[in-house]
Amino acid sequence: MLAHHHQQQPLKLQALGRGRCSSHYSRARSFSCRRSSSILAASSQAASASEKSADSKNTSSKKEYLTPYSSFADQNQVTCVLGSQWGDEGKGKLVDVLAQTYDVVCRCQGGANAGHTIYDDDGKKFALHLVPSGILNQNAMNVIGNGVVVHLPSLFKELDTLAEQGVPYEGRLLLSDRAHLLFTLHMVMDGAGEEKRGGDQIGTTRRGIGPAYSAKTSRSGLRVCDLLSGDKEAFVSRYMRLVEDAEKRFPDAVDVDAMKADVDTYLDLIPRVQEIVADTVTYVNDAYDSGKRILLEGANATLLDIDFGTYPYVTSSNPSLGGMCTGLGLAPSKASQCVVGVVKAYLTRVGAGPFPTELDGEIADFLREKGGEYGTTTGRPRRIGWLDVVALRYTVQINGFTELNVTKLDVLDECEEVKICTGYRLKGEETGTFPASATDLELCEPVYESMPGWNTDTTKCKSYDDLPAEARAYIERMEELSGCSVRWIGVGPGRDAMVWKN
């Protein structure tokens, strides 16, 4: 794909219901509302006790790198962290660090197709898919909002793995009673649908995300509240209707007996679900009203948005700012106070779809290996390209980013030259706008601006002034072209490998 671009850009290297739950669930739902309020009260008491304990200790024992993040949290009650590209920008790291100073951390959309890799202070690696990145903060409440599609077996497997790694979740995770359930059936449909496309595959993760959202929008899906309704017979009946419809579409792929067994797995998980379910809409808004600091964690990224991305090579939800509101039940006036766009210093993409700045050969291989560019969820090698500011300006417009977090600047340390795509050449005309048509984007040739590399190790840099002059020039040119200021610059995987620009 786009081979004519690659040859022109050599780079030298140095080295359920329709609107309401069943009547059986009404009592459970009122319990869920009361439980949300009691959880908020309990978490407030725990936080207060933790603060008193912390105050009694020598302040020098506090992690020094968290000090500016604490000040940031004090100034921004609600912060939203979103991907500005095609995902894999490194959102989890910023969310993880910010989560050390926020009270509530929320996932709002997507499913287990998202993968965030985070590290604790000892450098221990954690791969998260459904669990919010705030899980490493023992004082934070983590919320899986109504906009997430949840495969319960995967969720509990992830939680059990975290517990084995020394990260307990009891009392620190809430699952929305309005969240839609994702079944093995959806995964089978996802894979069968991709195979049916032949050579025109989208490149999904085959985790069932698209079919689960399709069931949601066709009003035939099942939600957490349906599982807990107390009417197992009705739940199974509605589930089997999904199986029957899927068998008609994919008769060679859907094993009805196996799908029947899958629903039993969900029924067996009811006791575990009851431990974490809550009316998260009430919980989050009560938390806001009580002054709690709330962090919203976007999954996937804006260029994969079902409305604004490179359709049809997109995900099935809205990973832009609007999806944070609808996927959590938090009003736009609250969710848009501080919106951080995470942008990788270069560009990557997983799966099919147009990618104007895509590279191949030596430079792509080098950046892929140095940056560890393999999918957290799938392990697939990521496609590599230069930074595309046309696309970045577009996502700044959509989300109203108030600041940017540039990640993986250190991956470019050994490049003698770095490039920024400042425009496209489409059908003989130069344009600075991002086209709606994936076909047109496929035809776009990037217009590059070249800048000198810095040939210097940035991983030891602690302040913006520590960065090489060429690296600072690259950051400042990014700001100028995108129209958005940069606050943080990642120079390594660790929590403290973040340079503040202020």
N, C-alpha and C positions, 0 to 999 in steps of 0.2 A: 504493500500500500504506500502511495506517495513516494515511490522510489525516485521520481524526478527531483524531489526536494532534497533527498538525502545526498545525492551526488554533488549537489551545488554547495553543500555546507560542510566542508572538511574542517576538522578541528584538531589542532596539535595538542598532545598531552605531554606533560612532564611527568616521568614515571607513571340475628336472628329473627331475630324478630324484626319487624318493620317499625322501629321507633320506640319500643319499650321492652323491658324484660318480662318474663312470665310472672304471673301473680305469685307463684311460689317463691320468687326471688325478692318480693317486696320487703319481707321481713329481714332477709339477709342483707338487703340493700340498706335498710335503716340502720342495721348493725354496722355495716360498712361505714356509713356516715359518722356514727358515734365513735367508731374505732379510729377514723381519721382524726377526729378532734382529740381523742385521748392520746393518740400517738404524738400529735403535735405538742400536747402539754408535757408528755413524758420526755420528748426530745429536748424541749426547752429546759426542763429541769436538769437533764443530763448535761446539756451544753453549759448551763450555769455552773454546775458542779465542776465540770472540766475546766472552765475559766478560772474558778476560784483556786483549783488545784494548781493550774499553770501559774497563777499570780504568786502562789506561795513558793514557787521554785525560783532559782536564780535565773534571771532573764538571759544570761549569757548562754544558757543551755538550749535556747531556742535556735532553730535552724536559721542561720543568718540570711540565706537566700530567699526565705519566705517573707522577710520584712516588707519589701516593696509590694508584694502580692497582697499582703494584709491591708496596706494603705489603699491599694486599688479596689479591693472588695468593700472597704469602708465608703468609698466614693461611688460605687456602682452596686445598688441593691440587687439588680437583675442583670446578668451578663449572658449573652448568647454567643456561642462559638460555632462557626459554620465553615464548611469547606468551600473554597472559592474556585476549585478546579474540577477534576474528575474523580475526586476522592484520594485517599492515601496521602493526604498532605501532612499528616502528623498531628491531627487535632487532639488525639488522646493525651499527648504529653502536656499541652497547655491546659486542657481540662483537668488533668490529674494534678498539676501544680496549683491551679486556681482552686480546685476542690479542697485543698488543705485549709483554705480560709473561707469557704462558703458552707452554708448550713444545709442546703438541699441541692442535689445534683440530679438532673432529669434527662432521660432519653425521650424523644417526642415522636419519632417516625422510623421507618425502616424495620429491619429484623436482623436475623443472624447473618445476613449478607454483609453487614458492616463488621469491620475488624479494627480494633484499636489496640496497639501495642504500647504498654506503659511500663515504667521501671520505678521501683521504690528507691529509697535513699541508699540502700546497699547494692543497687545495680541489678536486683532480681527482676526478671522479666515476667510480665503477665500479658496474656493475649485475651482480650475481651471481645464478645460478639453481641450479647444482649444486655449484659450488666453495665450500668453506667460507670464511667471512669472514676467516679468519686468513691468507689467501694474501698479504696485503700485508706481513706480518711475515716478513722474510727468514730469521729464525731459528726459525720455527715449522713443525712438520710438520702437514700438513692431511690429515684422514682422511675418506673417504666410506665410511660404515659399511654393514653388511649389510642394514640396514632401509631403505636408499634404493633406489628403482627408477631405473635409469640408462639414459637414451637416449644411447648412446655418441657418435653424430655431434654431438649438442648439446654434450656434455661437451668434446669436443676442439675444437669451434668456439669455445667459451667460453675454453678454455685458450689457443688461438691468438690470440684477441682480447686477452687479458691480456698475452701475450708482446709483441704489437704495441704495447701501451700501456706497455711497459717493466717488466712484472711476470712474470719467468720462473718456471716451476713445477717445472723439473727437480730431482728429488731432494727435493721438498717436498710431494708429493701421493701418497697411497696410496689405492687402490681395493680394497674388500673383494672377495675371491674368492667370497664368499657372496651378494653383492648380486645382485638380480634385474635382468634386462635388459628394457628397454622398447623396443618396436619401433614403426615407423611404423604398423604394423597396429593397435596399441593406440590410437593417435591417431585413426585412421579409425573404429574402433569407438566411441570416446568421442564423436566428433562425430555419428555415426549414431545412437547411443543417445540423445543429447540431442534430436535432431530427432524421433526416434520418440516422445518424451514430449509433443511438441506444446506446449501452453500451460502444461504442468506441469514445465518444465525446472528443473534444479537450478542451472544457471549455472556449470558446470565451466569450467576453462581450456582444455579440449579438448586437453590435452597427453598424454592416454593414461594418466593416473595410475590411475584407477579400474580400467580393464580390466587393467592390468599387475598390480595387487594382486589382482584377481579370479583371474588365472592363477596367481598365487603361492599363494593359499589353496585353489584347486582342485587344486593339485599338478601343474599342467601347464606351469608357467612354466620359463624357461631362465635360468640364472645365469651369472655371469662364469666360474666354474670350468668350466661346460659348454662355453663358447666356446673355452677353452684346453685342453680335454681331449685334443686331438690327433686326435679322431675327427670330422672335419668332416661325414662322411656322416650320422652319428647326429644331430649338431646340426641339420643341414638337415632331416632327416626329422622330428624333433620339432617344429621350427619350422613345417613345412608342415602338420602336424596342427593347429597353432593357426590357420593360414590357412584350412584347410578348415572348421574349426568356425565361424570368424568369417563365412565366406562363406554358410554355412547360416543364420546369424542375420541377416546384413545383405547379401543377394545383390546389391542395387543399389549398395552402397557399396564393397565389397571387390573391387579389381582384382587378381586372382590373379597375373598377369604382373608387375605393379608390385611386389607383395609379394615375389615371387621375387627380383627385383632388389635389394630391400632387404637380404635376408640376405647377399648378396654383399658389400654395404657393410660388414657386421659382420665377415665373414671377412677382408676387406682391412685392417680395423683391428686385427687380432690383434697385429702387432708393436708398435703403440703401447700397446695394453692391457698387454702383457707388461712394459712399462717401468714401469708404476705399480701393478700388481696385488700384493697381499700378503695374508697371513693377519692381518687387522687385529684379530681377537679376541686373538691372541697378542701382537701389537704393543702394543695399548693396555694390556693387563693387565701386560705386562712394563714398560711405561713407568710405570704406576702404582707397581709394586713398586720401581722404581728411584728413586722420588721425583719423577718428572716432574710438572709442573703441567698439568692437562688441562681443557680448556674444551669443553663440549658445547653445540652450537648447534641450538636447536629451529627447525623450519620450520613454516609455517602457525601455528596457535594452538589453545588448548584448546577454545574454543567451536566449532571445526571438527573436533574429535576424533571418530573414527568411533563411539566408545562414549559419550562424554560431551557431545558437541556437539549442535547443533540438527538432529538426524537427521530426514530424509535429506539436509538441506542442509549436508553436511559433506564433509571430504576422506576419503580411503580408508586413512589410517594413524592412528597415535596420537601427536599432537603434544604430549601431556602427558608427565609424568615417566616413566611406565611405558614409553613408546615409546623413551625415551633408553636405557634398559637393554636392552630386547630388540633394539633397532636397532644396538647397538654391542657387546653381550656384556660389559658392565661391570655388576657386581653392584649391586643397589639400595643396599646399605650404603656403597658407594663413590660412586655417582652422586648421592646425596641430601645430601651434606655441606653444600652451599650452593646453593640453588635460587632464582634471580632471576626474578620475574615482570615482564615488560615491559608497561606499560599506557599507552596514549595518553591525553592530558589530556582528550580528547573521544573519540568512538567512530566507527569506520568499518566498512563491510562491502562486499565485492565479491560479486556474484552474488545469486541468489535466497535467500529464507529470511526468517523472522521477525526483526524489529528493532524492539523496543518504543519506543526513544527516537529513532527516525528523524525527521529534519527535512527540510523542503523549502523552496523559496523563497529569499529574500535571504540569510538566515543560512547555509543550507546551501551556497549558491553561494560566499559569501564565504570560509567555512572551507575549502571544497574548493580554491579557487584559492590562498589564502594558504598552505595546508598542502601544496600540490602533490599532492592526493589522486587520483592516477591510478596504476593498477596497474603495478608494475615489470615484470611478466611479460606482461600483456595490454594495458596502456594504457587499460583500462576506467576510467571515472570511478567513484570510490568513493561509496557511500551514506554520509551524514553523520548523526550524532546526538550527543546529550549523553552524558556519562559515566554508565554503568549500574553502580552498586555492588552491586546484587543479583547480577548476572553476575560481577562481580569477586570477591565473597565466595565464590561457588561455585567459581571456578577456584583461589582461595587454598586452599580445602578439599581439592580434588583433588590439587594439586601440592605442598602444604605449603611454599609460598613462604616463604623466610626473609627476603626483602626485595623491594622493588619499585623499578623504574626507570620514572619518569614521563617520557614523551617529548612533545615539541611543545607545551610550556606556552606558548611564545611566540606560537603561532597564536591564542591567546585574548587576546592583549594589548589588542586594540581593542574587546573586548566590554564593554558597560556592565553586563552581568549574565551570570553563568554558572549552570548548573543541574546538579544531581546527582540521578539517579534513585535513590531510597532504598527503593522498594518497588513492587509491582504491584497493580493492581486487576483481579481476574479473576472474572467472573461475580458481581459485586456484593460480593465479599470481598477484603480487602486481604491480601497475602501478601508475605513477604520471602524466599521460596525460588524457585529457578529451576526451572520445570516441565520434565518430561521430554518432553512432547508439543509438537511444533512448532505444532500446531493451537491448543493452549492458549496458547502463547507469543504467537502471532499475535493472540489476543484480549486480551492483557494491555495495560492502559493504565498508563503510568508515573506514579508518585507522585513529584513533584519537590520538592527543596529548593533554593531560590534563594539565591544569594550575590552580593554586589557584585563587579563586575569591577575591574580595577586600572588600566586606561587608561594603561599605562606600558610602555615598551619594556624587555623583560627580556633581550634578546639580549646586552647588555653586562654582565650580572650574573655575577660570578665566585664569589660565596659565597652561602650561604643567606640571610644577613642582608642581602645586597644586593637580594634580591627584595622587591617591594612587600608591605606587610602583608597586603593582600587576597589576593595570590597565595600567601603562606605559609598563610593561613587555609584556602584551598582545598586545599592539599596536606595540611594537618593534619586537615582534615575527612575527606579521602579515607582517611587512615590510620585514623582513629577508626572509620569505617563499615566498612572492609574487614578490620580486625583485623590489618593487616600494615604494618610500617614502611617508609618510603621512604628509600632511600639516595642515589639519583641523580635529577636533574631536568634534562631536556634543554631547552635554550633556543636551539637553532639547529642547523643541519646539520653543522657542523664538529666535528672530534674534540675540540677544547677547549671546545666549547659545552655543557658539562655541569657542573652545580652539584652539589656534594656536600652532603648533609644529615647531619651527624654532630656 
